[in-house]
């Protein structure tokens, strides 16, 4: 293992996700294990530009493995999108003695790291942190499992009200481009219908399905919809359409929003974050750069950053079939 690095930086960028703190902890302690100094970079790329760095030791990351959000904070930086901004960041990096960077975030964060690597030949390693599970090159991203559990718990509570009042609830979950959360949480919570960007169900087919459920004796229903679904203009448009065609239903909308990003990370996310943090640092020490750490078939793997950014994840077609069967 190449131990020539004396100082490695770690940062979180973009939207926060449960498990980021566990990943920070793993990066810091892996650095310490290999006798490498670790610098925490506050507020993502904006902090990189401003030199907002702080040395982190194994003791400085005590008791953060169980916390949601990110102790290093996160911010979106328009300045880093400019050549001048990136030059400022590089000057701060060189002045601090930092020799490599671990970026925890999503595709936008990886794009920034990839450009920084290309312009300054600076070693970068990515760790995927996003609840949408929409990063190519890994089966699971940090925060996805926790978000699923949060959504299922919320839907379970909503179902109590739906059943008590014979209501139809549209529950909107995150998923601007992909329907992983909606599909898995919908099956896990026993939703009657699941609407995702990958499958345009159509308003008429949705109404037919709901009428069939009503005819089969269901007095209340839950429809889980990903925010990026295009069945209607938005979830409220769908609500109005169903009311027009099924006036016998009381229809309500619940948008779960940012509550899906928060909360204590699940055991799965804590373990995954720990594995990814160790792999990220040790891959840098082995001389690898411009990769993202991922998990494939329960094994740690590396995916080139450009593929992680440009690649598209695919929905599990078997789960679509399962959903059709179990919602009868």
MOJO-V525046 format. One record per residue. N is the residue number from 1. RES is the residue in one letter. NEAR is the number of other C-alpha atoms within 8 Angstrom. Layout:
# MOJO-V525046
N;RES;NEAR
N;RES;NEAR
This chain:
# MOJO-V525046
1;X;5
2;X;7
3;X;8
4;X;5
5;X;10
6;X;10
7;X;12
8;X;15
9;X;13
10;X;14
11;X;15
12;X;17
13;X;16
14;X;12
15;X;8
16;X;14
17;X;16
18;X;19
19;X;17
20;X;17
21;X;15
22;X;13
23;X;14
24;X;12
25;X;15
26;X;14
27;X;13
28;X;13
29;X;10
30;X;12
31;X;13
32;X;12
33;X;7
34;X;7
35;X;7
36;X;11
37;X;12
38;X;14
39;X;13
40;X;12
41;X;16
42;X;14
43;X;15
44;X;17
45;X;12
46;X;12
47;X;12
48;X;15
49;X;14
50;X;9
51;X;10
52;X;10
53;X;10
54;X;8
55;X;8
56;X;11
57;X;11
58;X;10
59;X;5
60;X;6
61;X;11
62;X;8
63;X;6
64;X;10
65;X;10
66;X;10
67;X;13
68;X;13
69;X;14
70;X;12
71;X;6
72;X;11
73;X;10
74;X;13
75;X;10
76;X;9
77;X;9
78;X;6
79;X;9
80;X;14
81;X;9
82;X;8
83;X;7
84;X;8
85;X;11
86;X;13
87;X;8
88;X;10
89;X;14
90;X;10
91;X;8
92;X;12
93;X;12
94;X;9
95;X;7
96;X;6
97;X;7
98;X;13
99;X;13
100;X;12
101;X;13
102;X;14
103;X;15
104;X;15
105;X;17
106;X;13
107;X;9
108;X;9
109;X;12
110;X;13
111;X;11
112;X;10
113;X;12
114;X;12
115;X;8
116;X;11
117;X;12
118;X;8
119;X;7
120;X;7
121;X;7
122;X;11
123;X;12
124;X;15
125;X;15
126;X;16
127;X;14
128;X;13
129;X;14
130;X;15
131;X;14
132;X;11
133;X;12
134;X;11
135;X;14
136;X;11
137;X;13
138;X;11
139;X;9
140;X;8
141;X;15
142;X;17
143;X;16
144;X;15
145;X;11
146;X;14
147;X;14
148;X;11
149;X;9
150;X;11
151;X;12
152;X;12
153;X;8
154;X;8
155;X;10
156;X;9
157;X;8
158;X;9
159;X;10
160;X;8
161;X;9
162;X;14
163;X;11
164;X;7
165;X;7
166;X;10
167;X;15
168;X;13
169;X;13
170;X;14
171;X;13
172;X;14
173;X;15
174;X;13
175;X;13
176;X;10
177;X;7
178;X;13
179;X;15
180;X;11
181;X;16
182;X;16
183;X;14
184;X;10
185;X;12
186;X;15
187;X;9
188;X;8
189;X;9
190;X;8
191;X;13
192;X;11
193;X;10
194;X;12
195;X;16
196;X;15
197;X;13
198;X;8
199;X;6
200;X;10
201;X;8
202;X;8
203;X;10
204;X;6
205;X;8
206;X;10
207;X;11
208;X;8
209;X;8
210;X;10
211;X;9
212;X;8
213;X;11
214;X;10
215;X;7
216;X;6
217;X;6
218;X;8
219;X;8
220;X;11
221;X;14
222;X;13
223;X;14
224;X;14
225;X;14
226;X;17
227;X;11
228;X;12
229;X;14
230;X;9
231;X;11
232;X;10
233;X;7
234;X;10
235;X;12
236;X;7
237;X;9
238;X;12
239;X;12
240;X;8
241;X;9
242;X;11
243;X;12
244;X;7
245;X;7
246;X;9
247;X;8
248;X;5
249;X;9
250;X;9
251;X;11
252;X;9
253;X;11
254;X;8
255;X;7
256;X;11
257;X;8
258;X;6
259;X;8
260;X;12
261;X;12
262;X;11
263;X;12
264;X;9
265;X;14
266;X;8
267;X;6
268;X;8
269;X;15
270;X;14
271;X;8
272;X;9
273;X;14
274;X;12
275;X;10
276;X;14
277;X;15
278;X;11
279;X;10
280;X;15
281;X;13
282;X;10
283;X;10
284;X;13
285;X;12
286;X;9
287;X;7
288;X;9
289;X;9
290;X;13
291;X;12
292;X;15
293;X;16
294;X;16
295;X;12
296;X;10
297;X;5
298;X;5
299;X;6
300;X;11
301;X;9
302;X;9
303;X;11
304;X;9
305;X;13
306;X;8
307;X;10
308;X;13
309;X;12
310;X;7
311;X;9
312;X;7
313;X;7
314;X;4
315;X;8
316;X;6
317;X;6
318;X;6
319;X;9
320;X;9
321;X;8
322;X;8
323;X;11
324;X;8
325;X;7
326;X;7
327;X;9
328;X;6
